[in-house]
């Protein structure tokens, strides 16, 4: 039974008991709970998800992390966060929930005859969900909405190196908006708004920017990315040409998602230092990581605690046709 809007709002500030939602829908991505430490004593990677949202102008949603945040302080990232068994049925749901919390952009479709939700109700729900005092799935149910999990394309997984104090096993997704978000809701059934920060709880800015422009800002030292974000932006910059998103571009992204590339689990490992003191990180499929001789799949990056800069991606194979089957999805935590 759906809760009414008034009853749902009246319970927004009531604390809910934790529970675990099991995997039921075929194809859903969900990670089970894990122990606090690995056998080696290193922190066990926390299951998490991150969402790359592409609008009709081929711009990608970036959020600027609060410089005082406990993770990725001051960095520019895609919206995302840890899988929460009290909130999420899958990692795709995690990605959608975190995008709503961090940017206010709600990727959901109306499945009822209810009128559009006001910004006031959305903002109150966003705050309560962010504070973990109102479950995201209950909000969707009360408002007659269905999260657009089926529109998310898996786009590689990344595991934080074992020497880091905070580790994550992150499933990245890509999704395309039917139109660039505008003030209020779109005219269709998709629930979309202009992104805005969360008041500084985790992010201090949310904006859409073309991947080529974002990479240029990074090279100029205006913004900073970690290697996974730089890698994914570089990949999409080679696909999303121009300022109009096309069916052909979406199909190329789907081809990557459905192929060996989309299933890659990347666990960066330091190899050496270059002449400028930057760290050479190798990825799965590199000649030093199970790939064919001469195969390079790596990045060169200046690493400092909690941050990265001066990144160069080195990838000398075609990601559409030359990802080797023996390395896709082979990384170990």
HELIX and SHEET records of a PDB file:
HELIX    1   1 UNK A    5  UNK A   10  1                                   6    
HELIX    2   2 UNK A   91  UNK A  103  1                                  13    
HELIX    3   3 UNK A  119  UNK A  130  1                                  12    
HELIX    4   4 UNK A  136  UNK A  142  1                                   7    
HELIX    5   5 UNK A  149  UNK A  151  5                                   3    
HELIX    6   6 UNK A  211  UNK A  219  1                                   9    
HELIX    7   7 UNK A  227  UNK A  237  1                                  11    
HELIX    8   8 UNK A  247  UNK A  258  1                                  12    
SHEET    1   A 5 UNK A  79  UNK A  82  0                                        
SHEET    2   A 5 UNK A  46  UNK A  54 -1                                        
SHEET    3   A 5 UNK A 168  UNK A 176  1                                        
SHEET    4   A 5 UNK A 153  UNK A 159 -1                                        
SHEET    5   A 5 UNK A 265  UNK A 267  1                                        
SHEET    1   B 3 UNK A  76  UNK A  77  0                                        
SHEET    2   B 3 UNK A  59  UNK A  65 -1                                        
SHEET    3   B 3 UNK A 203  UNK A 210 -1                                        
SHEET    1   C 2 UNK A 108  UNK A 110  0                                        
SHEET    2   C 2 UNK A 145  UNK A 147 -1                                        
SHEET    1   D 4 UNK A 269  UNK A 273  0                                        
SHEET    2   D 4 UNK A 279  UNK A 282 -1                                        
SHEET    3   D 4 UNK A 297  UNK A 304 -1                                        
SHEET    4   D 4 UNK A 307  UNK A 315 -1                                        
END                                                                             
